[in-house]
Amino acid sequence: MKKMQNIPVFILAGGLGTRLSEETHLKPKPMIEIGDTPILLHIMRWYYSFGFDDFIICAGYRSWEVKQFFLNYVYRLNHIMIDNRQSNDRKFSTFGENNTQERWRVRVIDTGQNTMTGARVARAFDETCREEKISHFAVTYGDGLTDANLINEMEFHQGHGRIGTVLGVPAMARFGELDVQSGGKVTGFLEKPEDKQGLINGGFFIFNAKFRDYLDTDESCILERTPLFQLAQDGQLMTYEHRGFWRPMDTLRDKMFLQELWDAGKAPWYPRDSR
């Protein structure tokens, strides 16, 4: 497995998820389970299967639940032993060998309850990467799944030499589209396009570290508006087209569809190394 050295993955996991309120009144949207696994973990495992092993979770709403999940993650995967036979010498440990334990680093950053997507990335970046001198970083949403080849996207990104790359996926009626010119250059975002071009913003971004200059820590900074719009206007955003599987979990209907794929053993996003 090729390792993505020094390329952190920022996952936006702090929104309220109001369109999935049937479940998000109890837990953060990225912690809603497909199978018995939070969708956040499904996303991380897909990245991990391509060699990404450094994750920064941009949390907000009910952030303590995300922190608690990762604090207890090792105990979910292994047997545990709690030995209280001697009151002054309590022992709590894991035992048994679990080969599915990922060798990754996970940092959960509380970026604020009402913070917008661009500000979440900016705040988490400043908290974790200002001193690390990274050259590139990835960003995605905590509610979208794909079977896109992320190594191929990284190679495409490094090949064109611009600041940003966005995964372009086939349009779904409820999403705005990318305004794409020949060669894959993104020139803007169309909220309600008159002329259908067939591609929308699927997340799974890769950015040069220079993209931090386009972001603002003010909580009103929305990634999909001024930062990405300005990047496109500057001719610094390209799209990596993906015609395979991509699906967000915006509604209960979406969640049920993903669950059906999982139950049928037909989940396209299931990590390659685990098949």
C-alpha positions as CSV (number, residue, x, y, z in Angstrom):
1,M,0.0,0.0,0.0
2,K,1.4,3.4,-1.1
3,K,1.5,5.7,1.9
4,M,0.3,9.3,1.5
5,Q,3.2,10.9,3.4
6,N,2.4,14.1,5.3
7,I,-1.0,14.6,3.6
8,P,-3.7,15.1,6.4
9,V,-7.3,14.5,5.6
10,F,-9.7,17.1,7.1
11,I,-13.3,15.7,7.5
12,L,-16.1,18.1,8.0
13,A,-18.1,16.6,10.9
14,G,-19.6,19.5,12.8
15,G,-22.9,20.4,11.1
16,L,-26.4,19.9,12.6
17,G,-27.7,17.6,9.9
18,T,-31.2,19.0,10.0
19,R,-32.4,17.1,7.0
20,L,-31.7,13.9,8.9
21,S,-33.3,15.1,12.1
22,E,-34.8,11.7,12.8
23,E,-31.4,10.6,14.0
24,T,-29.3,13.7,14.4
25,H,-31.2,14.9,17.4
26,L,-29.5,12.0,19.2
27,K,-26.0,12.1,17.6
28,P,-23.8,14.0,15.2
29,K,-24.6,13.2,11.6
30,P,-21.2,11.6,10.8
31,M,-21.8,9.2,13.7
32,I,-25.0,7.7,12.2
33,E,-24.3,4.1,11.5
34,I,-24.3,2.2,8.2
35,G,-24.3,-1.4,9.4
36,D,-22.8,-1.1,12.9
37,T,-20.2,1.5,11.8
38,P,-20.5,5.3,11.8
39,I,-20.4,6.7,8.3
40,L,-17.4,8.8,9.4
41,L,-15.5,5.5,9.9
42,H,-16.5,4.2,6.5
43,I,-15.0,7.4,4.9
44,M,-11.8,7.1,6.9
45,R,-11.3,3.5,6.0
46,W,-11.7,4.3,2.3
47,Y,-9.0,6.9,2.6
48,Y,-6.9,4.5,4.7
49,S,-7.1,1.9,2.0
50,F,-5.2,4.3,-0.3
51,G,-2.5,5.0,2.2
52,F,-3.9,8.1,4.0
53,D,-3.2,7.7,7.7
54,D,-3.5,11.2,9.3
55,F,-7.1,12.4,10.0
56,I,-8.3,15.7,11.4
57,I,-12.0,15.6,12.3
58,C,-13.5,19.1,12.2
59,A,-16.2,18.6,14.9
60,G,-18.8,20.9,16.3
61,Y,-22.3,19.7,17.1
62,R,-22.1,17.1,19.9
63,S,-18.3,17.0,19.4
64,W,-17.8,15.1,22.6
65,E,-19.5,12.1,21.0
66,V,-17.0,12.0,18.2
67,K,-14.2,12.3,20.8
68,Q,-15.7,9.5,22.9
69,F,-16.0,7.2,20.0
70,F,-12.3,7.4,19.2
71,L,-11.2,7.2,22.8
72,N,-13.1,3.9,23.0
73,Y,-12.3,2.7,19.5
74,V,-9.5,0.2,20.5
75,Y,-11.9,-1.3,23.1
76,R,-14.6,-1.8,20.4
77,L,-12.2,-3.8,18.3
78,N,-10.6,-6.0,20.9
79,H,-11.5,-8.1,23.9
80,I,-11.1,-6.2,27.2
81,M,-10.2,-7.3,30.7
82,I,-11.3,-5.4,33.9
83,D,-9.7,-6.9,37.0
84,N,-11.1,-5.6,40.3
85,R,-10.1,-8.5,42.5
86,Q,-7.7,-6.3,44.3
87,S,-9.3,-3.0,45.3
88,N,-6.1,-1.0,45.3
89,D,-4.8,-2.4,42.0
90,R,-7.5,-2.2,39.3
91,K,-6.4,-3.4,35.9
92,F,-8.0,-2.4,32.6
93,S,-6.6,-3.6,29.3
94,T,-7.2,-5.2,26.0
95,F,-6.1,-8.7,24.9
96,G,-6.3,-10.8,21.8
97,E,-5.0,-10.0,18.4
98,N,-7.2,-7.9,16.1
99,N,-5.7,-7.5,12.6
100,T,-8.2,-4.8,11.6
101,Q,-6.7,-2.2,13.9
102,E,-5.8,0.8,11.7
103,R,-2.4,2.4,12.2
104,W,-3.5,5.9,11.9
105,R,-3.5,9.3,13.7
106,V,-6.8,10.8,14.5
107,R,-7.2,14.4,15.9
108,V,-10.7,15.7,16.8
109,I,-10.9,19.5,16.8
110,D,-13.9,21.3,18.2
111,T,-14.4,24.0,15.6
112,G,-17.5,25.5,17.1
113,Q,-21.2,24.8,17.3
114,N,-22.4,27.2,14.5
115,T,-19.2,27.5,12.4
116,M,-19.5,27.1,8.6
117,T,-17.5,24.7,6.5
118,G,-14.7,27.0,5.4
119,A,-14.1,28.3,8.9
120,R,-14.0,24.8,10.3
121,V,-11.2,23.8,7.9
122,A,-9.3,27.1,8.7
123,R,-9.6,26.7,12.4
124,A,-8.6,23.0,12.4
125,F,-5.7,23.7,10.0
126,D,-4.4,26.5,12.2
127,E,-4.7,24.2,15.3
128,T,-2.9,21.3,13.8
129,C,-0.9,22.1,10.6
130,R,0.5,25.6,10.9
131,E,3.8,24.3,12.2
132,E,3.9,21.1,10.2
133,K,4.8,22.7,6.9
134,I,2.6,20.4,4.9
135,S,2.5,20.8,1.1
136,H,-0.9,19.3,0.4
137,F,-4.0,18.3,2.3
138,A,-7.3,16.6,1.6
139,V,-10.8,17.8,2.6
140,T,-14.1,15.9,2.5
141,Y,-17.6,15.9,4.0
142,G,-18.5,13.6,6.9
143,D,-21.6,12.3,5.1
144,G,-20.5,11.2,1.6
145,L,-19.3,7.9,0.2
146,T,-17.6,7.0,-3.0
147,D,-15.6,4.3,-4.7
148,A,-13.3,6.9,-6.4
149,N,-9.6,5.9,-6.7
150,L,-8.0,8.5,-4.5
151,I,-4.4,7.7,-5.6
152,N,-5.4,8.5,-9.2
153,E,-7.0,11.7,-8.0
154,M,-3.8,12.6,-6.1
155,E,-1.7,11.9,-9.2
156,F,-4.1,14.1,-11.3
157,H,-3.8,16.9,-8.8
158,Q,0.0,16.8,-8.7
159,G,0.1,16.6,-12.5
160,H,-1.9,19.8,-13.2
161,G,0.0,21.9,-10.7
162,R,-2.9,24.2,-9.6
163,I,-4.0,24.8,-6.0
164,G,-7.1,22.7,-5.8
165,T,-8.9,19.6,-7.2
166,V,-12.5,18.7,-6.6
167,L,-14.1,15.3,-7.3
168,G,-16.7,16.0,-10.0
169,V,-19.6,13.5,-10.0
170,P,-22.7,13.0,-12.0
171,A,-25.4,15.6,-11.2
172,M,-28.3,14.8,-8.9
173,A,-31.3,17.1,-9.2
174,R,-31.0,18.7,-5.8
175,F,-27.4,19.9,-6.1
176,G,-25.8,22.8,-7.9
177,E,-23.3,22.1,-10.6
178,L,-19.7,22.8,-11.3
179,D,-19.0,25.2,-14.2
180,V,-16.3,23.2,-16.1
181,Q,-14.4,24.3,-19.1
182,S,-12.5,22.0,-21.5
183,G,-9.5,20.2,-20.0
184,G,-11.3,20.0,-16.6
185,K,-10.7,23.6,-15.4
186,V,-13.4,24.8,-13.0
187,T,-14.5,28.4,-13.5
188,G,-17.4,28.6,-11.0
189,F,-20.3,27.0,-9.2
190,L,-23.8,27.1,-10.5
191,E,-26.5,26.9,-7.9
192,K,-29.4,26.6,-10.4
193,P,-27.8,26.1,-13.8
194,E,-29.8,26.8,-16.9
195,D,-27.6,24.5,-19.0
196,K,-26.9,21.1,-17.4
197,Q,-23.3,20.1,-17.6
198,G,-23.7,16.9,-15.6
199,L,-21.1,17.3,-12.9
200,I,-21.5,18.5,-9.3
201,N,-19.2,19.0,-6.3
202,G,-18.7,15.6,-4.8
203,G,-16.3,16.7,-2.1
204,F,-13.1,14.6,-1.8
205,F,-10.9,17.7,-2.4
206,I,-7.2,17.9,-2.6
207,F,-5.5,21.2,-2.0
208,N,-2.1,22.8,-2.1
209,A,-1.3,24.3,1.3
210,K,-1.7,27.7,-0.3
211,F,-5.5,27.2,-0.2
212,R,-5.3,28.2,3.5
213,D,-4.9,31.8,2.3
214,Y,-8.4,31.6,0.7
215,L,-10.0,30.6,4.0
216,D,-11.1,32.7,7.0
217,T,-11.6,31.6,10.6
218,D,-14.7,33.8,10.9
219,E,-17.5,31.4,11.5
220,S,-19.5,32.7,8.5
221,C,-16.9,31.5,6.0
222,I,-18.5,28.8,3.8
223,L,-16.1,26.6,1.9
224,E,-18.4,26.3,-1.2
225,R,-18.9,30.0,-1.6
226,T,-16.1,32.7,-1.4
227,P,-13.1,30.4,-1.0
228,L,-13.9,27.9,-3.8
229,F,-15.5,30.6,-6.0
230,Q,-12.4,32.8,-5.7
231,L,-10.1,29.8,-6.3
232,A,-12.1,29.0,-9.5
233,Q,-12.0,32.7,-10.6
234,D,-8.2,32.6,-10.2
235,G,-8.0,29.6,-12.5
236,Q,-6.6,27.4,-9.7
237,L,-9.3,24.7,-9.4
238,M,-9.6,21.6,-11.4
239,T,-12.1,18.7,-11.4
240,Y,-11.3,15.1,-11.3
241,E,-14.2,13.4,-13.0
242,H,-15.6,10.3,-11.4
243,R,-18.5,8.4,-13.0
244,G,-18.6,5.6,-10.5
245,F,-20.3,5.3,-7.2
246,W,-21.0,8.5,-5.1
247,R,-23.7,9.1,-2.6
248,P,-24.3,11.6,0.2
249,M,-26.4,10.8,3.2
250,D,-28.5,13.9,3.4
251,T,-31.9,12.3,4.2
252,L,-33.4,9.3,5.8
253,R,-34.0,7.9,2.3
254,D,-30.3,8.2,1.5
255,K,-29.4,6.4,4.8
256,M,-31.8,3.6,4.0
257,F,-30.4,3.2,0.5
258,L,-26.8,3.0,1.8
259,Q,-27.9,0.5,4.5
260,E,-29.6,-1.7,1.8
261,L,-26.3,-1.8,-0.1
262,W,-24.4,-2.7,3.0
263,D,-26.9,-5.4,4.0
264,A,-26.7,-6.9,0.5
265,G,-22.9,-7.0,0.6
266,K,-22.8,-4.6,-2.4
267,A,-21.3,-1.6,-0.7
268,P,-18.9,0.0,-3.4
269,W,-17.1,2.0,-0.8
270,Y,-16.0,-1.0,1.3
271,P,-12.2,-0.8,1.5
272,R,-10.3,-2.7,-1.1
273,D,-8.0,-4.3,1.4
274,S,-10.9,-5.8,3.3
275,R,-12.7,-7.4,0.4
